[in-house]
Every structure is written in structure tokens, then in C-alpha cells.
């Protein structure tokens, strides 16, 4: 199939994957952990996004492949590392879908009533819509994402502007009511809002010109996400004050102060747009990752081979996870633990695969930062080790029966040969030549 993902569509998918549901509840949760000092945690994670996103963009530009981070881990550390990363990311997506939609379901239920039933219907509506859009491919999914992202950005700008006359700088005191240790707790919570930079690496092969377009789309997304996140977080703290920590719907409260009227309905729409954009982007990336893992023998091809099969598995597992009804905060930490381990291995792979120079320095900064985030995540990160163990067990069993091994080895010989060829020539990113 001809790749048809443009820079604009790729940027929209990136923004949707990262912006996601972070703005629905994260300002309140971070403020509860650290008070106004949570703004420093927001700023730190925004600054972290730049080197992390650049690292995955550099990998995607040089080695465009549907396997994304799993492919890079395999090229750097072997097929078992590839399988471990692939499983962590792939199965974290359906685990995270009920978490993302639970925030949205609360907004919709607040506007329409219906409690748990409304929340469940919201979940079904979001995941089924994302599933159907991705069945039609990225040409349709990417265009829809452009509309979703544009609408979202407009609504957030209106929310911030409406709240500006009500800023109170007195709300910055006391600045750190829970001590500076609260910053670590806030950062661990906010990782949920910044997960997503790795998702679009699985779409790198879908761009019209990966070497030029992947870095452009990613850096545009970093700028937009950083501005929107920091603006909403700052306005929330300065406008809502101590009440932010206990708010169930911070965006609704901001609009109520700035605009008034039927804000519950408006914020429910915002929440649905945010969540649909995130789930759409993650389904797109994970669907292609599942195909790549099946191709490389890391998952059974009969179940995961083909984009529709892979997407169907994601949908079914999402439904199953929703029925478990795990506490939202615990589920969020379980998911972020998986994504953070993917970041650690992915940035470590970049240190081996990217040429010496500025790109490798940036990857080193990202690696150190995500190792710190993994430590802050605490025991929920152990779930990622469970997925990694499952991947390794599957690899051992398939090796025992001699299945798929040679195909995988041949695949990575091709990747390594391409890497050696590319290392001999400068890579053009946008209008600049990147050092090798």
C-alpha cells in the first residue's frame, strides 16, 4: 500500500497521541500531589519531551518500519529485546483504553447523567469509533485526526483566554504545601499525560517521505503540546487555586468561571475529542506494531498477522480490561510503567543505532531522564517486566520448535545492512543536514 501520511496528518496524530486525556484530569491530580509546585513538574516533562521525541523521530526517519521501538530494540539488542518491547507497548494500549475513557466518561456522565452506564457507553463509543476509523486505514484516520486536533486546539485556546481575566497570583502560595518531595509524586502522575511519543514511530513507514517528514511532524507536535499543556496547567493553578486539587472536572470549572452557561456539555465534548484523538492514534500505532511483531515471529501470525486481525485483538482485549474495573489511578500507573520501560529500552537502542554526534547526545539525555521516570513510577512498573517475561517465554517456545527464527534473523540482517548504507551518507532532516 502506498504511504499517504502527510506532515500535517502525522503532526495531528502525534498531538492526539500525547495530548490525549492528560488535560482532562492531570492538572487536578498533579496539584493534589504537589500544590502550585506541580507547575515545575509540568515544565520539566515538557522539556523532557523535546529530546525524547527527537530521539524517536531520528530513529523513525532512518529506519521507517511498522515495528517502531520494537524494531529498533531488535536491531540494537537482538530479537528477544524486540519482542519484550513490542509486548510491553502492544498490550499496554488496550489496558490504557479503559483508563483514558474513564476520565471522559466522568465528564459525559456529569453533563448527561446516567452514572456508570453512561461511562460504559462512552467507552464503547470511543473505542469502536477508533477501531472503525483504523479499519479504513491512515488515509481516513489521519484526515479525521486533523479535524479532531484542530477542534481540540481551538477549544483549549478559548478556555485559556476566557480564564485569563480571573488569574490570581496569590494562588501560588503556599507554593509547595507538601514539600519538594511532592514534585516527584506529581511527575510520576504526569507521565500519563506525556506518554505517546513512541506510538508514532510505528507509523514512520506510512509517511510519504519518512526521512524528511517524521522529524518535521514530531517537532511541530512537541511545540503545540508544550504550549497547550503549560498554558492550561498554569491557568488552572492561578484561577482555581486550592480548589484545583479536589476538582473532578478542571476544564469545566475553568469554563464556568470564564464563560458560564452550559459548560458541562461543552467540556464533555472536549473530553470526548481529546480521548478519541488519543485512542485513534494509539490504535493506529499498535495495530501496525502487532503486524510487525507477527511478521518477526514475536506473536502468532494466525492471530495477529494482518492489520485487521491486530486491531481486532486490541479491541477485544480493551473490552476485557474494561470489565475488570480496576481502580483508575492504579491502572494509569500500570500503563505508564509499561510505556516508560519502552522509553528506556528505545533510548538505549538509539545510543547504539544513531551515529555519533548531536543526535546521540540528545538520545543520551533522554535515556537518563526516562530511567529516572521509571524509578519514580514505583512498583506498578513491574507489570512491564511481566509482559517482557511473556515475550521471552513465547520466543523460547517458538525457538524450541524452530518456528520463525530464521525469518527474523533475515529481517534484521536487512535492517542492519540499510543502517550501514545510511551511515555512509548524510541524512537530510527538513532543510538541514544532520551530523552522523
GIPE-V510733 format. One record per pair of residues at least 6 apart in sequence whose ideal C-beta (glycine too) atoms are under 8 Angstrom apart, sorted by sequence separation. I is the first residue (numbers start at 1). J is the second residue. If there is no record, write none. Layout:
i: <I,I>
j: <J,J>
//
This chain:
i: <34,65,109,112,176,204,207,244,247,293,294,295,303,304,354,398,399,427,428,31,34,67,74,75,109,114,133,134,176,178,207,237,240,256,294,374,398,426,427,5,30,60,63,73,74,133,236,255,326,426,63,73,74,109,244,290,294,304,350,351,354,426,427,59,108,109,204,207,240,243,294,295,303,350,426,27,30,71,73,108,133,252,255,293,294,30,63,70,73,252,255,351,56,59,70,73,105,106,109,240,291,350,351,423,105,108,200,236,240,252,290,291,67,70,105,239,249,252,291,69,70,251,291,294,347,350,351,69,102,105,200,240,350,101,104,105,200,236,239,249,67,70,232,235,239,251,288,290,291,347,348,69,251,287,290,347,68,101,102,197,289,290,101,104,288,287,290,343,344,347,286,287,290,98,101,97,100,101,344,287,343,344,283,286,97,97,340,343,344,18,283,343,340,341,340,193,337,340,14,337,341,336,340,342,337,338,341,333,336,337,340,341,333,337,338,334,337,338,333,337,341,334,338,330,138,172,171,172,353,171,138,167,171,355,169,171,168,171,153,160,164,167,168,170,171,156,160,163,167,159,166,168,153,156,160,359,156,159,163,358,359,357,358,21,25,357,21,24,357,20,24,355,356,200,203,355,21,196,199,202,203,206,21,24,199,202,205,201,202,196,199,200,203,196,199,202,199,202,202,163,166,159,162,163,166,99,162,165,298,160,163,164,159,162,163,299,159,162,298,161,162,298,297,159,297,297,297,296,297,89,89,297,298,155,159,296,297,295,296,155,156,155,296,295,152,155,152,151,152,148,152,13,148,149,9,13,16,69,72,148,12,19,68,68,10,13,16,69,145,148,5,9,12,16,19,23,68,69,4,9,12,15,68,4,36,67,68,145,1,6,9,12,16,36,66,68,144,145,5,9,12,15,36,66,4,8,11,12,15,36,37,110,35,36,37,65,66,110,141,35,36,60,64,65,192,195,35,56,60,63,64,195,198,34,35,41,45,56,59,106,107,110,35,37,40,44,61,64,106,141,189,192,34,38,53,56,57,60,192,195,198,33,37,38,41,45,49,52,56,107,188,191,198,201,37,41,45,48,64,126,130,134,138,35,64,129,133,34,38,42,45,46,49,188,191,198,33,34,37,41,45,61,62,126,130,134,191,60,61,64,122,126,130,134,34,61,129,33,34,38,127,131,33,61,111,126,130,134,60,61,110,111,30,33,111,112,127,57,58,107,111,57,60,110,30,29,30,57,107,108,54,57,107,56,57,26,107,108,26,54,104,107,108,53,54,107,26,53,26,104,22,53,54,103,104,53,22,23,104,21,22,104,21,22,50,103,20,49,134,135,101,18,20,100,18,20,49,50,135,18,49,134,18,100,101,17,18,46,100,17,46,131,131,14,17,97,191,14,17,46,131,46,131,97,188,191,14,96,187,191,13,42,43,128,42,127,188,93,187,188,10,13,93,188,39,42,127,93,94,127,184,10,93,39,38,39,90,10,89,5,39,38,90,123,7,89,90,5,6,36,3,4,5,6,120,3,5,10,14,18,30,86,90,3,4,10,13,14,3,11,23,27,31,7,11,14,15,19,23,27,31,86,87,3,6,10,11,14,18,22,86,5,10,28,7,11,15,19,23,27,90,7,11,15,19,27,35,83,87,86,87,7,11,31,32,83,86,216,31,32,82,215,216,83,215,28,82,211,212,27,28,68,79,211,212,28,79,211,212,28,70,79,28,68,94,98,68,71,93,94,97,101,28,66,67,70,74,95,25,27,66,70,94,98,68,90,94,97,98,24,25,66,67,93,97,103,24,66,67,70,91,94,95,102,24,65,94,23,67,70,67,99,99,98,99,96,95,96,99,95,96,95,92,95,24,92,24,91,92,89,21,24,88,89,92,23,24,88,21,88,89,20,21,88,19,20,85,20,21,85,19,20,19,17,85,16,17,20,84,85,15,16,16,17,81,12,16,17,13,14,13,17,77,81,13,77,73,76,77,69,73,76,72,75,77,69,73,76,69,72,76,72,75,69,72,59,56,59,63,52,55,59,62,55,58,62,92,56,59,52,55,59,92,58,88,91,55,88,29,87,88,58,87,84,87,88,55,58,84,87,54,58,86,55,84,54,55,83,84,83,51,55,80,83,51,54,80,83,51,52,51,80,79,52,48,51,52,48,48,48,79,79,79,79,74,75,74,75,74,75,71,75,65,63,63,63,62,62,62,61,61,58,58>
j: <40,71,115,118,182,210,213,250,253,299,300,301,309,310,360,404,405,433,434,38,41,74,81,82,116,121,140,141,183,185,214,244,247,263,301,381,405,433,434,13,38,68,71,81,82,141,244,263,334,434,72,82,83,118,253,299,303,313,359,360,363,435,436,69,118,119,214,217,250,253,304,305,313,360,436,38,41,82,84,119,144,263,266,304,305,42,75,82,85,264,267,363,69,72,83,86,118,119,122,253,304,363,364,436,119,122,214,250,254,266,304,305,82,85,120,254,264,267,306,85,86,267,307,310,363,366,367,86,119,122,217,257,367,119,122,123,218,254,257,267,86,89,251,254,258,270,307,309,310,366,367,89,271,307,310,367,89,122,123,218,310,311,123,126,310,310,313,366,367,370,310,311,314,123,126,123,126,127,370,314,370,371,311,314,126,127,370,373,374,49,314,374,373,374,374,229,374,377,53,377,381,377,381,384,380,381,384,377,380,381,384,385,378,382,383,380,383,384,380,384,388,383,387,380,203,237,237,238,419,238,206,235,239,423,238,240,238,241,224,231,235,238,239,241,242,228,232,235,239,232,239,241,228,231,235,434,232,235,239,434,435,434,435,99,103,435,100,103,436,100,104,435,436,281,284,436,103,278,281,284,285,288,104,107,282,285,288,285,286,281,284,285,288,282,285,288,286,289,292,254,257,251,254,255,258,192,255,258,391,254,257,258,254,257,258,394,255,258,394,258,259,395,395,258,398,403,404,404,405,198,199,407,408,266,270,407,408,407,408,269,270,270,411,411,270,273,273,273,274,273,277,141,276,277,138,142,145,198,201,277,142,149,198,199,142,145,148,201,277,280,138,142,145,149,152,156,201,202,138,143,146,149,202,139,171,202,203,280,137,142,145,148,152,172,202,204,280,281,142,146,149,152,173,203,142,146,149,150,153,174,175,248,174,175,176,204,205,249,280,175,176,200,204,205,332,335,176,197,201,204,205,336,339,176,177,183,187,198,201,248,249,252,178,180,183,187,204,207,249,284,332,335,178,182,197,200,201,204,336,339,342,178,182,183,186,190,194,197,201,252,333,336,343,346,183,187,191,194,210,272,276,280,284,182,211,276,280,182,186,190,193,194,197,336,339,346,182,183,186,190,194,210,211,275,279,283,340,210,211,214,272,276,280,284,185,212,280,185,186,190,279,283,186,214,264,279,283,287,214,215,264,265,186,189,267,268,283,214,215,264,268,215,218,268,189,189,190,217,267,268,215,218,268,218,219,189,270,271,190,218,268,271,272,218,219,272,192,219,193,271,190,221,222,271,272,222,192,193,274,192,193,275,193,194,222,275,193,222,307,308,275,193,195,275,194,196,225,226,311,195,226,311,196,278,279,196,197,225,279,197,226,311,312,196,199,279,373,197,200,229,314,230,315,282,373,376,200,282,373,377,200,229,230,315,230,315,376,282,376,377,200,203,283,378,230,233,318,285,286,319,376,203,286,233,233,234,286,207,286,203,237,237,289,322,207,289,290,206,207,237,205,206,207,208,322,206,208,213,217,221,233,289,293,207,208,214,217,218,208,216,228,232,236,213,217,220,221,225,229,233,237,292,293,210,213,217,218,221,225,229,293,213,218,236,216,220,224,228,232,236,299,217,221,225,229,237,245,293,298,298,299,220,224,244,245,296,299,429,245,246,296,429,430,298,430,244,298,427,428,244,245,285,296,428,429,246,297,429,430,247,289,298,248,288,314,318,289,292,314,315,318,322,250,288,289,292,296,317,248,250,289,293,317,321,292,314,318,321,322,249,250,291,292,318,322,328,250,292,293,296,317,320,321,328,251,292,321,251,295,298,296,328,331,331,332,331,331,332,335,334,335,335,335,338,270,338,271,338,339,338,271,274,338,339,342,274,275,339,274,341,342,274,275,342,274,275,341,277,278,342,277,278,278,277,345,277,278,281,345,346,277,278,280,281,345,277,281,282,280,281,281,285,345,349,284,348,345,348,349,342,346,349,346,349,352,345,349,352,346,349,353,350,353,349,353,346,346,349,353,343,346,350,353,347,350,354,384,350,353,347,350,354,387,354,384,387,354,387,329,387,388,359,388,387,390,391,359,362,388,391,359,363,391,362,391,362,363,391,392,392,362,366,391,394,363,366,392,395,365,366,366,395,395,369,366,369,370,369,370,373,405,408,409,412,408,412,412,415,415,416,415,419,415,415,418,419,419,422,427,427,429,429,434>
//
